[in-house]
Amino acid sequence: MNRLRKLLLLPGSTLLTALLLAPPGVTANETAPAAVVATSSEDISKAQDDLARASELLDEGEHAQNSTDRRAFYLAAERHADAAVALLPKSADAHFLRFAARGRLAQMKGLARAAWQLASLQEELDLVLELDPNHADALGSRGGMLVKLPYLFGGDRTRGIQLLQRSLKLDPQSVGKRLELAEAYHLNEQDDEARKELEDARVIAEGSGSTQQIETVKKFTDALAKSCRGCELEILAR
C-alpha cells in the first residue's frame, strides 16, 4: 500500500475531500456492493488489486487536465474501493480510499451540496480510526476537518492542529501533511511555525527529486505569499 501513503491531502482540500457525496437520491451505503468477505487467497489478491487500482485512479484524478476526466477517475476509484471494502471490511486502508474517492467527488460538487453528509463522513473516519488508531492519513483528514470546520459544526482548531502534528509524526516524509499543517498554522496566525513546515516540505520535496512534489510546494508557497494573515489559501490544483 505504498501508493496509498503517497496520496496527499493537499492544503485547502481536506474539508471538502472529507464530505461524502452519493448520487442524488441514493445513500452512500446503497452505492457499495454487498459485503462478501474474502475467504480465499484469490479473494484477498483481488481486494489488494482493487486497493492498488483505487489508489492509482485517485492519483490520476489529481492530475487530470479537465473536470470530466477527473470525475471519471474518481468514480472509478470509488468503485474499486467499494469492491475492496466488500472483500476486506476490516481494512482501514480500504475504508480510507473509499472515503477519499467520495470526498474528491464531493469537492467537485462544492461544499453546499455535500455538507449534509457530514455525519456520514464522521462515521467513515471513526471506522478507519477504530480499525487503525494510528492511520496517518485518517488522522490528517480528521485534523484538517477540525481546523476548517466552523465551531458550530464541531470545528476545533487547537485539536485539529494536534492531530495534524500526530499524523506528521507517523509519516514525517509526507510533503502533503507538512503543507496541511503549515496551512493550519497559517489559519491560526502562527506564521513562524507555518514557514518552518513549508521549508521542511521544500527540503523533502527537493530531496525526493519528484517534480510533482516540488511544483506542489511552489504553488503552496505562492498561495501563502498572496494570502492575508489567517485566511484560507487559494489553491486550484489539488
Backbone torsions as a table, in degrees:
resi	resn	phi	psi	omega
1	MET	NA	28.2	179.3
2	ASN	-61.5	-33.6	-179.5
3	ARG	-66.0	-32.4	177.6
4	LEU	-61.2	-42.2	-178.1
5	ARG	-68.3	-16.2	177.6
6	LYS	-83.1	-14.4	179.4
7	LEU	-67.6	118.0	-175.6
8	LEU	-99.1	124.6	170.8
9	LEU	-83.6	91.3	-167.9
10	LEU	-72.0	156.6	-176.7
11	PRO	-55.0	138.8	176.7
12	GLY	86.5	-9.3	-173.8
13	SER	-106.4	-11.3	-167.2
14	THR	-62.1	-47.1	-177.4
15	LEU	-59.2	-50.4	-179.3
16	LEU	-69.9	-35.5	177.0
17	THR	-59.0	-33.8	-175.9
18	ALA	-77.8	-21.1	-173.8
19	LEU	-78.9	115.4	-174.7
20	LEU	-81.4	129.3	-176.8
21	LEU	-124.5	115.3	173.8
22	ALA	-96.0	162.8	177.0
23	PRO	-57.9	152.8	-178.4
24	PRO	-52.7	131.1	176.6
25	GLY	81.0	3.0	-179.7
26	VAL	-125.1	132.1	179.9
27	THR	-81.2	163.2	-179.5
28	ALA	-59.8	-40.4	-178.5
29	ASN	-64.0	-32.2	-177.5
30	GLU	-74.2	-17.1	-179.8
31	THR	-82.1	-15.9	-174.2
32	ALA	-95.2	146.3	175.4
33	PRO	-69.5	156.1	178.7
34	ALA	-63.7	144.3	-177.2
35	ALA	-66.7	128.8	172.7
36	VAL	-129.3	88.2	-169.2
37	VAL	-59.8	133.4	-179.5
38	ALA	-61.2	126.9	179.3
39	THR	-124.0	-5.1	-179.2
40	SER	-127.3	161.9	178.2
41	SER	-63.0	-30.8	178.3
42	GLU	-66.1	-42.5	178.4
43	ASP	-64.9	-42.5	180.0
44	ILE	-63.0	-41.8	178.1
45	SER	-62.9	-40.4	178.2
46	LYS	-62.9	-42.8	179.2
47	ALA	-63.6	-41.4	179.0
48	GLN	-64.5	-37.7	176.4
49	ASP	-64.3	-41.1	178.5
50	ASP	-63.8	-40.0	177.9
51	LEU	-62.4	-46.4	-179.3
52	ALA	-63.6	-40.8	-179.0
53	ARG	-69.3	-39.1	177.5
54	ALA	-60.5	-42.2	179.4
55	SER	-63.5	-44.0	179.0
56	GLU	-61.6	-42.9	-178.0
57	LEU	-66.7	-37.9	175.9
58	LEU	-62.5	-42.0	179.6
59	ASP	-64.8	-41.7	178.4
60	GLU	-65.2	-37.3	177.9
61	GLY	-63.9	-36.3	179.0
62	GLU	-60.7	-28.1	-174.7
63	HIS	-112.2	12.6	176.8
64	ALA	-65.0	149.8	-175.0
65	GLN	-87.0	-12.2	179.3
66	ASN	-148.3	163.3	-173.9
67	SER	-68.3	-31.1	179.6
68	THR	-64.2	-48.4	178.3
69	ASP	-65.3	-40.4	-178.6
70	ARG	-60.5	-45.6	179.4
71	ARG	-63.0	-40.2	179.5
72	ALA	-62.4	-42.0	177.9
73	PHE	-62.2	-44.2	-177.4
74	TYR	-67.4	-39.0	177.6
75	LEU	-64.1	-41.8	177.8
76	ALA	-65.4	-39.3	176.9
77	ALA	-61.4	-40.7	178.9
78	GLU	-62.0	-42.1	-179.7
79	ARG	-62.2	-43.5	179.3
80	HIS	-68.0	-37.9	177.9
81	ALA	-66.1	-41.1	176.4
82	ASP	-58.5	-43.5	-179.8
83	ALA	-64.2	-39.1	179.1
84	ALA	-67.0	-41.0	178.1
85	VAL	-63.1	-39.2	179.7
86	ALA	-61.4	-36.8	-179.5
87	LEU	-86.2	-31.6	-177.4
88	LEU	-128.1	70.7	-175.2
89	PRO	-66.3	-13.2	178.6
90	LYS	-102.2	12.4	179.8
91	SER	-88.9	116.1	178.0
92	ALA	-63.6	-39.2	180.0
93	ASP	-63.5	-39.7	179.9
94	ALA	-63.3	-46.0	179.1
95	HIS	-64.7	-37.4	-179.7
96	PHE	-68.3	-38.4	178.2
97	LEU	-64.7	-37.6	176.3
98	ARG	-65.3	-42.7	175.8
99	PHE	-56.4	-46.3	-177.5
100	ALA	-65.4	-42.5	-179.3
101	ALA	-63.9	-48.0	-179.7
102	ARG	-65.8	-36.1	178.9
103	GLY	-65.0	-40.1	179.3
104	ARG	-68.6	-34.6	173.8
105	LEU	-63.6	-40.5	177.8
106	ALA	-64.2	-39.4	179.5
107	GLN	-58.3	-37.3	-179.9
108	MET	-69.8	-30.2	-179.8
109	LYS	-81.0	-27.3	-179.6
110	GLY	103.8	155.6	-174.5
111	LEU	-60.5	-41.0	-173.1
112	ALA	-60.2	-38.1	-177.1
113	ARG	-85.8	-12.7	-175.1
114	ALA	-107.5	-18.9	-171.6
115	ALA	-60.3	-28.0	-177.6
116	TRP	-65.3	-15.3	-179.5
117	GLN	-97.7	17.8	-178.7
118	LEU	-58.2	-37.6	179.8
119	ALA	-62.3	-41.4	177.9
120	SER	-62.8	-38.5	176.8
121	LEU	-59.4	-49.2	-178.1
122	GLN	-60.5	-38.9	179.5
123	GLU	-65.0	-40.7	-179.7
124	GLU	-63.4	-46.3	179.7
125	LEU	-67.4	-38.6	176.6
126	ASP	-56.9	-42.0	-178.8
127	LEU	-67.0	-44.3	178.5
128	VAL	-57.1	-46.5	-176.5
129	LEU	-74.9	-23.9	172.8
130	GLU	-69.0	-40.7	179.3
131	LEU	-72.3	-34.2	-179.5
132	ASP	-147.5	92.9	-177.7
133	PRO	-61.0	-17.3	-180.0
134	ASN	-109.2	29.4	177.9
135	HIS	-75.3	105.0	-171.6
136	ALA	-59.4	-41.1	-178.3
137	ASP	-67.2	-40.3	179.4
138	ALA	-67.8	-39.9	176.9
139	LEU	-62.6	-40.1	177.5
140	GLY	-64.7	-39.7	178.8
141	SER	-65.4	-46.0	179.3
142	ARG	-63.0	-41.5	179.0
143	GLY	-62.8	-44.8	179.0
144	GLY	-62.9	-37.8	177.2
145	MET	-62.4	-46.8	-177.9
146	LEU	-63.2	-33.1	178.6
147	VAL	-67.3	-38.9	-170.1
148	LYS	-101.2	-20.1	177.9
149	LEU	-67.6	141.5	172.7
150	PRO	-61.3	153.4	-178.1
151	TYR	-55.8	-40.1	-177.8
152	LEU	-65.6	-19.9	178.2
153	PHE	-102.0	15.3	176.5
154	GLY	99.5	8.7	179.6
155	GLY	-64.8	143.8	179.7
156	ASP	-154.0	92.8	-172.3
157	ARG	-61.4	-40.1	-179.1
158	THR	-63.3	-47.9	178.9
159	ARG	-65.2	-37.8	179.1
160	GLY	-61.7	-43.3	178.7
161	ILE	-64.1	-39.0	178.1
162	GLN	-60.3	-42.2	179.6
163	LEU	-69.2	-37.5	176.0
164	LEU	-63.7	-39.4	177.0
165	GLN	-63.3	-42.3	178.7
166	ARG	-64.8	-41.4	177.9
167	SER	-59.1	-44.4	-178.8
168	LEU	-67.9	-35.1	177.5
169	LYS	-62.4	-35.0	179.0
170	LEU	-76.8	-24.9	-176.0
171	ASP	-137.7	66.0	-169.0
172	PRO	-67.7	-17.1	-179.9
173	GLN	-92.3	5.9	-178.5
174	SER	-80.1	115.9	176.2
175	VAL	-66.3	-42.8	-178.3
176	GLY	-60.3	-42.3	-179.5
177	LYS	-67.8	-35.3	177.0
178	ARG	-66.4	-39.8	178.5
179	LEU	-68.7	-37.0	177.2
180	GLU	-61.6	-44.2	178.7
181	LEU	-67.4	-38.5	178.0
182	ALA	-60.1	-42.3	178.8
183	GLU	-66.8	-38.4	178.0
184	ALA	-60.5	-43.6	176.4
185	TYR	-61.8	-41.9	179.0
186	HIS	-60.7	-44.6	178.9
187	LEU	-63.1	-31.4	-179.7
188	ASN	-89.2	8.2	178.7
189	GLU	60.6	33.7	173.3
190	GLN	-104.0	71.6	-169.0
191	ASP	-67.6	-34.5	178.9
192	ASP	-63.4	-43.9	178.9
193	GLU	-64.9	-38.8	179.1
194	ALA	-61.7	-44.7	-179.9
195	ARG	-64.6	-36.4	178.8
196	LYS	-63.9	-46.4	179.4
197	GLU	-63.6	-37.6	178.9
198	LEU	-64.1	-42.4	178.6
199	GLU	-65.4	-41.5	177.6
200	ASP	-62.4	-40.4	178.3
201	ALA	-62.7	-40.3	179.3
202	ARG	-62.3	-44.7	-179.6
203	VAL	-62.3	-44.5	-179.7
204	ILE	-64.7	-43.4	-179.7
205	ALA	-62.0	-45.7	-179.7
206	GLU	-67.0	-35.7	178.3
207	GLY	-67.5	-29.9	179.7
208	SER	-74.8	-22.5	-176.9
209	GLY	74.4	8.8	-178.3
210	SER	-81.8	114.8	177.4
211	THR	-59.9	-37.7	-179.7
212	GLN	-62.5	-46.9	-179.1
213	GLN	-67.1	-40.0	179.0
214	ILE	-61.9	-42.2	179.7
215	GLU	-67.1	-37.2	178.4
216	THR	-61.7	-45.5	179.2
217	VAL	-63.1	-40.0	179.4
218	LYS	-62.3	-45.3	179.3
219	LYS	-62.1	-40.8	179.3
220	PHE	-64.8	-43.1	179.6
221	THR	-60.1	-44.1	178.5
222	ASP	-63.0	-42.9	-179.6
223	ALA	-64.8	-39.3	179.9
224	LEU	-64.8	-39.8	-179.3
225	ALA	-65.0	-30.2	-178.2
226	LYS	-88.1	-13.5	-173.3
227	SER	-83.6	143.5	174.0
228	CYS	-73.5	159.8	-177.3
229	ARG	-62.7	125.2	179.4
230	GLY	81.8	4.4	-178.2
231	CYS	-96.5	151.1	175.9
232	GLU	-67.3	151.1	-178.1
233	LEU	-85.5	146.3	177.0
234	GLU	-99.1	99.7	179.4
235	ILE	-125.8	114.4	-174.4
236	LEU	-80.7	-43.0	-178.7
237	ALA	-84.5	129.3	-178.9
238	ARG	-107.6	NA	NA
